[in-house]
């Protein structure tokens, strides 16, 4: 516990992430206002006791929409990171264990994908596939798996030269057993760091795509499309963009601090 508080990044990151996840899970249960309910009497209404974050151009409660958007954003980020981690880890491990031409071919493919800026690649794919949650997950996964592949490949190449791995190989352990029992446990730390940073990055990317109209279809509330809808009212109703902007910023900050804290812990142990 003392070491936890001695690591400010980890402590603050955990606090923000836990608060964000709790708000996403329990917020809509506690604050039961319908995020899709239109109230023409409260169009562009400012913050009040009934509507703590105010209302949008259709009189919909912004807090309710922020909480609903948090569920969607965290769900998409978790799914994308999980798929990217699995796909990237399998590709990276295959490249490292195969070696030779296969390794070279796989990593040249990774380099080709990395040659394109990730967010531009996601925008291009989302534009081709069209708006929608499944297409959004595909587009975001396409930009996320390469980092895991490179990390796993590098770690596997290092770990496979360790004495305990060489001893297991000498005793007749197969490639799958070497990977699952002796190599992958040593990759967990770096993958945890990458995944934590990845969640924050996907939250930002998802918000950017939704802002451009390439995310979830209206009237589903997302932080990105709330920013897009509120930019026309920046002068008369700045709360329309302030609330989702702060939600995006704090959530990304929380996951980045958490990732930095985990990296410090992993590096300290190493």
Secondary structure, DSSP 4 states (H G I P E B T S, - for coil): -HHHHT-HHHHHHHHHHHHHHHHHHHHHHHS---TT---GGGTT----SSSTT-B-TT--BHHHHHHHHHHHHHHHHHHHHHHHHHHHHHHHHHHHHH-HHHHHHHHHHHHHHHTS-HHHHHHHHHHHH-SSHHHHHHHHHHHHHHHHHHHHHHHHHHHTTSHHHHHHHHTT--HHHIIIIIIGGGGHHHHHHHHHHHHHHHHHHHHHHHHTT-SSPTTS--HHHHHHHHGGGTTT-THHHHHHHHHHHHHHHHHHHHHHHHHHHHHHH-
